[in-house]
Amino acid sequence: MNVTLELCNAIERTRFEEIPPDVIAEAKLCLLDWLGVTLGGANEPLTRILIEVTGSLGANQQSSIVGHDLTTSMLNAALINGSASHALDFDDVHFQMMGHPTVPVMPALLALAETRGSSGKEFLAAFVVGFEAECRIGSSVLPFHYQQGWHATSTIGRFGAAVACAKLLGLDTERLNYCIGLAGTQAAGLKQVFGTMAKPFHAGKAAADGLLAALLAEKGFTCSDDILAGEMGFCSVLSPEANPELIAQDFGRNFAILNVIFKRHASCFETHPTIDAALQLRPKVSPDEIEEVLVEAVPVALEIAGKCEPSTGLEGKFSLAYCAALALADGETGEENFTDEKVVSDRLSGIWRKTKVTANEDLGLTEAEVTVRTTDGREFTCRANTFDLGADKEKRKADLVRKFRSFADRLLPAGRTDAILKFIDDLEKRQNVGELLTLCRP
């Protein structure tokens, strides 16, 4: 059985008209969330370094850099926008791929769509199948792949970017297969670099490599015809316990995008259940009454976000102790609360130094339990499930709009935010997606 060929056939069969409305609605929310966090990361140091370095190399002026009045090559735009969108670690997550599904796909697809003048319907269909492909490939290699130290946003994200771009280009089965193969053979990204600029660079590189795979395949660049399940293919080499049969099963009938999770806190997602539990305890105790804080989280949360002595804003995003302290003391968890100064402030360090974090294997992936003990002997405990807290669709969209405005209003001219929101709401009616990126110039 050629698993990659089966996936290609399923991708080719998927048409915009056959995609359910709720799936299209989720794709639009992914775009909205991605644009917000990309505007938020547009002026981060890592973004400016990438702009400077790629600019020094020279490039055709094809595609826009979000949040800047600049254009560059498609590949450079995918790299820069992809890195910027993950710079704040505030982008969406999905447990089926154990990573961030939109940041590798959206920047590659937008760069290509802007250059080729693609319509909203073409863009949405391509995004949905790219998102679906990466989540399905992710489910086939997890948990071993992630536990071994591979950064799934990077390794698996390349497939999502490649498939989305190939769909937009209308590649036939043979060239789509080559495209997926070229994405797979470029797969890279190690969790060792978490907490540094290299983590968001992974997302940008996955976007650029996925786009490159599609552009090469379009011209007939050959590759393996079963990169996924071949004897020395992606699943066998990067996850010996893989189950590749899951990849094409029910493709186009069950949609992973319906389980995407949008972040409400500007930190690593593994800290969110802890934050949500601490926020519910905040009204019951004041910061100066706290004697001790106990955090119970899933083991993977400690592995990824277990920094017990954070000294920078970035480390604070990966510290369960700091995030619990922040939620208890301030109740605000936006980007402005993850600064170097705030992390080491006496007020917050006084709490996170009193915080003990332990692993609890009985908790679900989106659960955590926080206990606060006070100086006068009282004790308060709360268990929270972040996934359940996002079940209200209307509130979820309203939260996303507020999150988007928090970034866009600071960077874009008056009235532009409303224009972007209207454009995305009507995306399937738009004839040229590239007009959206024009709206994102400051």
C-alpha positions in Angstrom: 0.0 0.0 0.0 1.4 3.4 -1.0 0.3 5.7 1.8 1.6 8.9 0.2 -0.3 8.1 -3.0 -3.5 7.5 -1.0 -3.0 10.9 0.6 -2.5 12.5 -2.8 -5.7 11.0 -4.1 -7.6 12.3 -1.1 -6.2 15.8 -1.4 -7.0 15.9 -5.1 -10.6 14.9 -4.4 -11.2 17.6 -1.9 -13.1 20.6 -3.4 -14.1 23.9 -1.7 -17.8 23.2 -2.3 -17.5 19.9 -0.4 -15.9 21.4 2.7 -18.5 21.9 5.5 -19.3 25.6 6.5 -18.0 25.1 10.0 -14.7 23.9 8.7 -14.4 27.1 6.5 -15.3 29.2 9.5 -12.5 27.6 11.5 -10.1 28.3 8.6 -11.0 32.0 8.7 -10.4 32.1 12.5 -7.0 30.5 11.9 -6.2 33.2 9.4 -7.4 36.0 11.8 -5.4 34.6 14.7 -2.3 34.1 12.6 -2.4 37.7 11.2 -2.7 39.0 14.8 0.3 37.2 16.2 2.3 38.0 13.1 1.7 41.7 13.5 2.6 41.2 17.1 5.9 39.6 16.2 6.6 41.9 13.2 9.2 44.0 15.1 10.7 41.3 17.4 14.5 41.2 17.2 14.5 37.8 15.4 12.2 39.2 12.7 14.4 42.2 12.2 17.5 40.0 11.9 15.8 37.9 9.3 14.7 41.0 7.3 18.3 42.3 7.5 20.0 39.1 6.4 17.6 38.2 3.7 17.6 41.7 2.4 21.4 41.7 2.1 21.2 38.6 -0.1 19.0 40.3 -2.7 15.6 38.9 -3.9 12.7 39.5 -6.4 10.0 41.7 -4.9 7.1 39.2 -5.0 5.5 38.9 -1.6 4.7 41.1 1.4 6.3 41.0 4.9 3.4 41.4 7.3 3.6 44.6 9.4 6.2 46.2 7.2 6.1 48.2 4.0 8.4 45.7 2.4 8.3 43.0 -0.2 10.7 40.2 -0.9 10.8 36.8 -2.6 8.1 34.2 -1.9 10.5 32.0 0.0 11.9 34.9 2.1 8.4 36.1 2.9 7.4 32.6 4.0 10.5 32.4 6.2 10.1 35.9 7.8 6.3 35.8 8.3 6.4 32.3 9.6 9.1 33.1 12.1 7.4 36.3 13.1 4.1 34.6 13.7 5.7 32.2 16.2 8.0 34.7 17.8 5.6 35.4 20.7 4.5 31.7 21.0 0.9 33.0 21.0 -0.3 31.1 17.9 -2.8 28.2 17.7 -2.1 24.6 18.8 -3.4 21.2 17.9 -2.8 17.9 19.9 -3.1 15.7 16.8 0.2 17.1 15.6 1.5 18.1 19.0 2.4 21.5 17.7 1.3 24.7 16.1 -0.6 23.9 12.9 -1.1 27.3 11.3 2.3 28.9 11.5 4.0 26.6 8.9 1.1 26.6 6.5 -0.4 30.1 6.4 2.8 32.1 5.6 3.7 29.8 2.7 0.2 29.8 1.3 -0.2 33.6 1.6 3.1 34.2 -0.1 2.2 32.0 -3.0 -1.4 33.3 -3.2 -0.3 36.9 -3.3 2.2 36.1 -6.1 -0.2 34.0 -8.2 -3.3 36.2 -7.6 -5.4 33.4 -6.0 -9.0 33.7 -5.0 -10.4 33.3 -1.5 -12.1 30.0 -2.3 -8.9 28.5 -3.7 -7.0 29.8 -0.7 -9.4 28.4 1.9 -9.6 24.9 0.2 -5.8 24.8 0.1 -5.4 25.8 3.7 -7.9 23.2 4.9 -6.2 20.3 3.1 -2.7 21.5 4.3 -3.9 21.7 7.9 -5.6 18.3 7.6 -2.5 16.6 6.1 -0.1 17.8 8.8 -2.4 16.8 11.6 -3.0 13.3 10.1 0.7 12.8 9.5 1.3 14.0 13.1 -1.2 11.5 14.5 0.6 8.7 12.7 4.0 9.4 14.3 3.1 10.6 17.8 3.8 10.4 20.6 7.2 8.7 19.9 8.3 11.4 17.4 7.8 14.3 19.8 9.2 12.4 22.8 12.4 11.7 20.8 13.1 15.4 20.7 11.7 16.4 17.3 9.9 19.7 17.1 6.7 18.7 15.3 5.7 22.2 14.2 8.9 22.1 12.2 9.1 18.5 11.0 5.4 17.9 10.4 4.6 21.5 9.5 6.6 21.2 6.3 4.1 18.7 5.0 1.2 21.1 5.8 2.9 23.9 4.0 3.8 21.7 1.0 0.3 20.2 0.6 -1.4 23.6 0.9 0.8 25.2 -1.8 0.6 22.1 -4.0 -3.2 22.3 -3.8 -3.2 26.0 -4.7 -1.0 25.3 -7.7 -3.3 22.5 -8.8 -0.5 19.9 -9.0 -1.5 16.5 -10.5 -1.1 13.3 -8.5 2.5 12.6 -9.6 3.8 16.1 -8.8 1.8 16.3 -5.6 3.5 13.0 -4.5 6.9 14.5 -5.4 6.0 17.6 -3.4 5.2 15.6 -0.3 8.4 13.7 -0.7 10.5 16.9 -1.0 8.8 18.2 2.1 9.5 15.0 4.0 13.2 14.8 3.1 13.7 18.3 4.3 12.2 17.6 7.7 14.2 19.0 10.6 13.9 20.8 13.9 15.0 19.8 17.4 13.3 20.7 20.8 16.8 21.4 22.2 16.4 25.0 20.9 13.2 25.8 22.8 13.4 29.1 24.5 15.6 30.7 21.8 15.1 32.5 18.5 15.6 29.2 16.8 12.2 27.8 17.9 10.2 30.4 15.8 12.8 30.1 13.1 11.6 26.4 12.8 8.1 27.6 11.8 9.5 30.0 9.2 11.8 27.4 7.8 9.0 24.8 7.6 6.9 27.3 5.7 9.7 28.2 3.3 10.7 24.6 2.7 7.1 23.5 2.1 6.7 26.2 -0.4 10.0 25.4 -2.1 8.9 21.7 -2.3 5.7 22.7 -4.2 7.5 25.1 -6.6 10.1 22.4 -7.4 7.5 19.7 -7.9 5.5 22.0 -10.2 8.5 22.0 -12.5 8.9 18.2 -12.4 11.6 17.9 -9.7 11.4 14.2 -8.7 11.5 12.5 -5.3 10.4 9.2 -3.7 6.9 8.1 -4.5 6.2 7.0 -0.9 8.1 9.3 1.5 5.6 8.6 4.3 5.5 4.8 4.6 8.5 3.7 2.5 11.1 1.4 4.2 13.4 4.3 4.8 10.7 7.0 4.8 9.5 9.6 7.2 7.4 7.4 9.5 10.0 4.5 9.7 13.0 6.7 10.4 11.5 9.5 12.6 9.0 7.3 14.5 9.6 3.6 14.5 6.2 3.1 16.3 4.3 4.9 13.6 1.0 3.9 12.2 0.9 5.5 8.6 -2.4 3.8 7.8 -4.1 6.6 9.8 -3.0 9.3 7.4 -5.5 8.9 4.6 -8.3 7.3 6.5 -11.6 9.2 6.2 -9.8 12.2 4.7 -12.4 14.8 3.7 -15.0 13.4 6.1 -13.4 14.1 9.5 -11.7 17.4 9.9 -8.9 18.0 12.4 -9.3 21.8 12.2 -12.5 21.6 14.2 -10.3 20.8 17.2 -7.8 23.6 16.8 -7.1 25.5 20.1 -6.5 29.3 20.0 -4.4 30.7 22.8 -5.7 33.2 25.2 -2.5 33.6 27.1 0.8 34.7 25.6 2.9 31.8 26.7 3.6 28.2 25.9 0.4 26.3 25.6 1.5 23.8 28.2 1.2 26.6 30.8 -2.4 27.4 29.9 -4.2 24.9 32.1 -2.1 26.1 35.0 -2.9 29.7 34.2 -6.6 28.9 33.9 -6.7 27.2 37.2 -4.8 30.0 38.9 -7.1 32.6 37.4 -10.0 30.9 39.1 -8.3 31.0 42.4 -7.2 34.7 42.2 -10.4 36.2 43.6 -10.0 34.1 46.7 -6.5 35.1 47.8 -4.4 38.2 47.6 -0.7 38.0 46.6 0.7 39.0 50.0 -1.3 36.2 51.6 0.4 33.5 49.6 2.6 31.1 51.6 3.0 28.4 49.0 1.7 27.4 45.5 1.5 23.9 44.3 1.1 23.2 40.6 0.2 19.7 39.2 0.6 19.4 35.5 1.0 16.6 32.9 4.6 15.3 32.5 5.0 16.9 29.0 4.2 20.3 30.5 7.1 20.0 32.9 9.3 18.8 30.1 8.5 21.8 27.9 7.6 24.5 30.4 9.5 23.5 33.5 11.9 26.4 33.8 12.0 26.9 37.5 14.3 29.9 37.6 13.2 32.1 34.7 15.3 35.2 34.1 13.9 36.6 30.9 10.5 37.2 29.4 11.0 34.4 26.9 11.9 32.0 29.7 8.8 33.2 31.6 6.6 31.9 28.7 8.1 28.4 29.4 7.8 28.5 33.2 4.8 27.0 34.9 5.9 28.6 38.1 6.0 32.2 36.6 2.8 31.7 34.8 1.0 30.6 37.9 2.4 33.6 39.8 1.4 36.0 37.1 -2.2 34.7 37.0 -2.5 34.9 40.8 -0.9 38.3 41.2 -2.1 40.2 38.1 -4.8 38.2 36.4 -3.5 39.5 33.0 -1.5 37.2 30.7 -1.1 39.2 27.5 2.3 39.8 25.7 3.1 42.9 27.8 3.3 40.7 30.9 6.2 38.6 29.6 9.1 41.1 29.9 12.5 40.6 31.4 11.8 43.2 34.0 8.5 41.7 35.1 9.7 38.1 35.3 12.4 39.0 37.9 10.4 41.7 39.7 10.3 41.3 43.5 6.5 41.1 43.4 6.3 38.1 41.0 9.5 36.4 41.8 8.4 36.4 45.4 5.5 34.1 44.3 7.1 31.9 41.7 10.0 31.1 44.1 7.3 29.8 46.5 5.8 27.6 43.7 6.4 23.9 43.5 5.6 22.1 40.2 5.1 18.3 40.0 3.9 15.9 37.3 0.6 14.2 37.6 0.1 11.4 35.0 -3.6 11.2 35.8 -4.4 14.6 34.4 -5.6 15.1 30.8 -3.4 16.9 28.3 -5.3 20.1 28.7 -5.7 19.9 32.5 -3.8 21.2 35.5 -4.5 21.6 39.2 -3.3 24.5 41.3 -3.4 24.7 45.1 -2.7 27.9 47.0 -1.8 27.8 50.7 -2.0 31.1 52.7 0.0 32.5 55.6 -3.0 32.0 57.9 -3.5 28.4 57.1 -6.2 28.4 54.5 -6.0 26.3 51.3 -7.7 26.7 47.9 -7.6 24.2 45.0 -8.8 24.4 41.5 -8.5 22.0 38.5 -9.0 23.5 35.1 -9.5 22.1 31.6 -8.4 24.6 28.9 -10.1 22.7 26.1 -13.5 22.9 27.9 -13.0 26.7 28.5 -12.9 27.2 24.7 -16.1 25.4 23.9 -18.3 28.5 23.7 -17.9 29.4 19.9 -19.2 32.9 20.1 -17.0 33.8 23.1 -14.1 32.1 21.4 -14.5 34.3 18.3 -15.0 37.5 20.4 -11.8 36.7 22.3 -9.9 36.2 19.0 -11.1 39.5 17.6 -10.0 41.3 20.8 -6.6 39.5 20.6 -6.3 40.6 17.0 -7.1 44.2 17.7 -4.6 44.3 20.6 -1.8 43.8 18.0 -3.3 45.4 14.9 -4.5 48.7 16.4 -1.0 49.4 17.7 0.7 48.9 14.3 -1.8 49.8 11.6 -3.6 53.1 10.6 -7.0 53.9 12.0 -9.8 51.9 10.4 -7.5 49.2 9.0 -8.4 46.7 11.6 -12.0 46.8 10.7 -11.2 46.5 7.0 -9.1 43.3 7.7 -11.9 41.8 9.8 -14.4 42.5 7.0 -12.1 41.0 4.4 -11.6 37.8 6.3 -15.4 37.4 7.0 -16.0 37.6 3.2 -12.9 35.7 2.2 -14.7 33.1 0.0 -16.1 36.0 -2.1 -12.7 37.7 -2.7 -11.0 37.3 -6.0 -7.5 38.2 -4.9 -6.2 37.2 -1.5 -3.2 39.3 -2.0 -5.3 42.4 -1.2 -5.4 41.3 2.4 -1.6 41.7 2.7 -1.8 45.2 1.4 -4.1 46.0 4.3 -1.4 44.7 6.7 1.1 47.3 5.8 1.7 50.0 8.5 
